[in-house]
Amino acid sequence: MARDVRFGLWYHMRNPEPWKVPNEQLYRETIDQIEWAEGLGYGSVWFTEHFFCDDGYTPSALILAGAVGQRTKQMRIATNLMLLPLHDPLRLAGDVATVSILTGGRFDLGVGLGYRADEFTAFDRKLSHRPSLMEEAVAILRQAWSGEPIEFEGKRFSVPAGLRVTPVPATPPRILMGGMSEPAIKRAARLADGFLATGGIGNDIYLQACAEAGSTPAIYAGHWGIVDEDPERVAAEVGPHALYEVNEYIKWGAFGPPDQVPPFPDAAAALEHGLYQVMDPATAVTELTAMLKACPEIVDVHFWARFPGEPVAAGARRIELLAKDVLPKVRANLA
């Protein structure tokens, strides 16, 4: 029997200078693209979240999820990821329940700790409180979607006795959790319904932690692959956008303290030594097949649909190539 692996697309809606287009155009073209991609066989779409970014990194992943839910029929819609410690869990519980209802139960909530100090300062939260904010919020969310009165008194949150969040979704959203540090990955194994992996980082730690916790592993793999029939050409085209993307993450501290993780000096170095994999279709089939056979716990693989500042149409060429020349062969290899 063939493995049931979903393949999806990942969006951040970044719109930086010097490639900036009207945001209304970017959003319209993106939602049109997602609807088209569902027709090509993509089974999931993912939105990530950050706040106060000059390049327009989306701060409203749930609104995007609701909009996409009205334009798609079967595709699972999820976040990879939202910054849970920055959110009020009761407010979030109601918003996510509404998205689940609007999408017919097709929504999964992916969350992470966050790491940008500016965001925590703006929301009057402390970086040092992230673990307790995360754990308490997960507990409140799960109670809220049960339909029963919430009973919770913690270090960070207190819920009035007997409070219920309504309307209650018929399908409680799965809570997925990302992280690249060992404590965050182990927390995902203990608390979440699945692990949001970035570039394969931490899969081994997660699987071991699931075995120790007696939980069933499920990995949702964010993949930084770039597939094109002419890898040299696409590297030249995508390179400046990839360099911008990864260096912004480095500057924010995504891969460790910025004073200890130097930015990449040029696009070639970013593509060669970052998380990116530039591949032709045949290599992509081989690499994806090997990855999925080596780690049968992967249930979803999703790719960046476009890089910051790249035209939506440029991403569409890669999306179509993957759908027609790569993913069917990977599925056949997994049969």
PyMOL commands that set and color helices and strands:
alter all, ss='L'
color gray80, all
select helices_A, chain A and resi 23-40+61-69+84-86+89-102+117-122+127-144+182-191+203-213+231-252+267-273+281-294+312-334
alter helices_A, ss='H'
color red, helices_A
select strands_A, chain A and resi 6-11+44-47+76-79+82-83+107-112+152-153+158-159+175-178+194-198+219-223+225-227+277-279+298-304
alter strands_A, ss='S'
color yellow, strands_A
deselect
rebuild
show_as cartoon
